[in-house]
Amino acid sequence: MRQMGMVVPDIDQAMQHWVDVCGIGPWFYADRLSLTTYRYEGRTYDPPDVSMALANSGDIQLELIQQRCAIPSMYLDFLATGSEGYHHWAAFPTNYEEVRDRASANGWVAVQEGESESGSFVYFVEQSDRKTAIELVAATPPRQRVFEAVRAAAVDWDGSRPVRDLASAMNPS
């Protein structure tokens, strides 16, 4: 497990909560994820308008997700149950295709998946119990650089600049 993902109705409020109550930050925020393809329940859709923020607590990455449109997704399904907060855990395999194939062969069902310029991701649920969601995120070199920059920023974070543009983690200068 490398990440805990949380679906929230208000990402700004959620980031502020994690900073104020938990002392976790800085948060690296993307107002809109740039996806090139998107599939949900086996059907292709235009990519949803999703905001995302990343921060680390030790070696565990926290992800906040807010969907800002009505395109079908696991996120909207989750919120529709009256839930918010913890939604999935994620792994970042370097052998993404192999792990994805093994999960499928062992009865896990790909519910939501997509591609970005940084690589692929897929959310799996177990066929018999769709309550546990596991995300696989291809650990491509660009993603690994971003994830390391987010982790490193949290190590000695002094509380300054609690929300930063995700692009600054993609291109640290």
C-alpha positions as CSV (number, residue, x, y, z in Angstrom):
1,M,0.0,0.0,0.0
2,R,1.5,3.3,-1.1
3,Q,-1.6,5.6,-1.1
4,M,-4.9,6.1,0.7
5,G,-7.5,7.8,-1.6
6,M,-10.3,9.9,-0.3
7,V,-13.3,11.2,-2.2
8,V,-14.6,14.5,-0.9
9,P,-17.4,17.0,-1.8
10,D,-15.1,20.0,-1.2
11,I,-11.4,19.5,-1.8
12,D,-10.5,23.0,-0.5
13,Q,-12.2,22.3,2.8
14,A,-10.6,18.8,2.9
15,M,-7.1,20.2,2.4
16,Q,-7.6,22.8,5.1
17,H,-8.9,20.1,7.5
18,W,-5.8,17.9,6.9
19,V,-3.5,20.9,7.4
20,D,-5.3,22.4,10.5
21,V,-6.3,19.2,12.3
22,C,-3.7,16.7,11.3
23,G,-0.7,18.9,10.4
24,I,-0.3,17.1,7.1
25,G,0.9,19.0,4.0
26,P,1.9,20.6,1.8
27,W,-0.8,19.6,-0.6
28,F,0.0,19.5,-4.3
29,Y,-3.2,20.5,-6.1
30,A,-4.4,20.0,-9.7
31,D,-7.6,21.8,-10.5
32,R,-8.3,19.4,-13.4
33,L,-6.6,16.1,-14.1
34,S,-5.6,15.7,-17.7
35,L,-6.8,12.3,-18.8
36,T,-6.5,11.1,-22.4
37,T,-8.9,8.2,-22.1
38,Y,-11.5,7.1,-19.5
39,R,-13.6,4.0,-19.0
40,Y,-16.2,3.2,-16.3
41,E,-18.0,-0.1,-16.1
42,G,-16.6,-1.1,-19.5
43,R,-17.9,1.9,-21.3
44,T,-15.8,4.8,-22.7
45,Y,-16.7,8.3,-21.7
46,D,-15.2,11.7,-22.0
47,P,-12.8,12.2,-19.1
48,P,-14.5,13.6,-16.1
49,D,-13.6,17.0,-14.6
50,V,-11.8,15.9,-11.5
51,S,-9.7,17.9,-9.0
52,M,-7.0,16.1,-7.1
53,A,-4.5,16.9,-4.3
54,L,-1.6,14.9,-3.0
55,A,0.4,15.1,0.3
56,N,2.4,12.6,2.3
57,S,2.3,11.4,5.9
58,G,5.6,9.6,6.2
59,D,5.8,7.2,3.3
60,I,2.1,7.0,2.8
61,Q,0.6,9.3,0.1
62,L,-2.8,10.8,0.7
63,E,-5.0,11.7,-2.2
64,L,-8.0,13.9,-2.2
65,I,-10.4,13.7,-5.1
66,Q,-13.4,15.9,-6.0
67,Q,-15.4,15.3,-9.1
68,R,-16.9,18.5,-10.6
69,C,-19.2,17.0,-13.3
70,A,-21.9,14.3,-13.7
71,I,-19.9,11.8,-15.8
72,P,-20.5,8.3,-14.3
73,S,-17.7,7.3,-11.9
74,M,-16.9,5.4,-8.8
75,Y,-16.5,8.8,-7.1
76,L,-20.0,9.8,-7.7
77,D,-21.3,6.4,-6.8
78,F,-19.5,6.6,-3.5
79,L,-20.8,10.1,-2.7
80,A,-24.3,9.0,-3.7
81,T,-24.3,6.4,-0.8
82,G,-23.9,9.3,1.6
83,S,-20.2,8.4,2.1
84,E,-17.2,10.6,1.9
85,G,-13.6,10.2,2.9
86,Y,-11.7,7.0,2.6
87,H,-12.5,5.3,-0.8
88,H,-9.5,3.2,-1.9
89,W,-5.9,2.2,-1.4
90,A,-3.4,2.2,-4.2
91,A,-0.2,0.4,-5.2
92,F,2.3,1.8,-7.7
93,P,3.8,-1.2,-9.5
94,T,6.6,-0.8,-12.0
95,N,5.3,-4.0,-13.6
96,Y,1.8,-2.5,-14.0
97,E,0.6,-4.8,-16.8
98,E,1.7,-8.0,-15.1
99,V,0.0,-7.0,-11.8
100,R,-3.1,-5.9,-13.6
101,D,-3.3,-9.2,-15.5
102,R,-2.8,-11.1,-12.2
103,A,-5.5,-9.2,-10.4
104,S,-8.0,-9.9,-13.3
105,A,-7.1,-13.6,-13.3
106,N,-7.8,-13.7,-9.5
107,G,-11.3,-12.4,-9.8
108,W,-10.8,-8.7,-9.4
109,V,-13.0,-6.6,-11.7
110,A,-11.7,-3.4,-13.4
111,V,-14.5,-0.8,-12.7
112,Q,-12.8,2.5,-13.6
113,E,-9.6,3.1,-15.6
114,G,-7.9,5.6,-17.7
115,E,-4.7,7.0,-19.2
116,S,-2.9,10.3,-18.9
117,E,0.4,11.5,-20.3
118,S,2.0,10.0,-17.2
119,G,0.6,6.5,-17.7
120,S,-2.3,4.2,-16.8
121,F,-4.4,3.6,-13.8
122,V,-7.2,1.1,-12.9
123,Y,-9.6,0.7,-10.0
124,F,-10.4,-2.9,-9.1
125,V,-13.1,-4.3,-6.9
126,E,-13.5,-7.9,-5.8
127,Q,-16.5,-9.5,-7.6
128,S,-18.2,-10.8,-4.5
129,D,-17.7,-7.7,-2.3
130,R,-17.6,-4.4,-4.2
131,K,-16.8,-2.5,-1.1
132,T,-13.0,-2.8,-1.3
133,A,-11.5,-0.7,-4.1
134,I,-7.8,-1.1,-5.0
135,E,-6.2,1.3,-7.5
136,L,-3.2,0.3,-9.5
137,V,-1.2,3.3,-10.8
138,A,1.6,2.6,-13.3
139,A,4.8,3.7,-11.7
140,T,6.2,5.5,-14.7
141,P,9.4,7.6,-14.3
142,P,7.4,10.9,-14.5
143,R,5.0,9.7,-11.8
144,Q,7.8,8.4,-9.6
145,R,9.5,11.9,-9.8
146,V,6.2,13.6,-8.8
147,F,5.5,11.2,-6.0
148,E,9.1,11.6,-4.7
149,A,8.8,15.4,-4.8
150,V,5.5,15.3,-2.9
151,R,7.1,12.9,-0.3
152,A,10.2,15.0,0.1
153,A,8.2,18.3,0.6
154,A,6.5,16.7,3.6
155,V,9.6,15.6,5.4
156,D,10.5,18.9,7.1
157,W,7.4,20.9,6.2
158,D,7.2,24.0,8.3
159,G,3.5,24.8,7.6
160,S,4.3,27.4,5.0
161,R,2.5,27.4,1.6
162,P,0.1,24.6,2.6
163,V,-1.4,24.3,-0.9
164,R,0.9,24.3,-4.0
165,D,0.3,23.7,-7.7
166,L,0.9,20.1,-8.7
167,A,2.9,21.4,-11.6
168,S,5.6,22.5,-9.1
169,A,6.1,18.9,-8.1
170,M,6.2,17.9,-11.8
171,N,8.9,20.5,-12.6
172,P,10.8,21.3,-9.4
173,S,13.3,24.1,-10.0
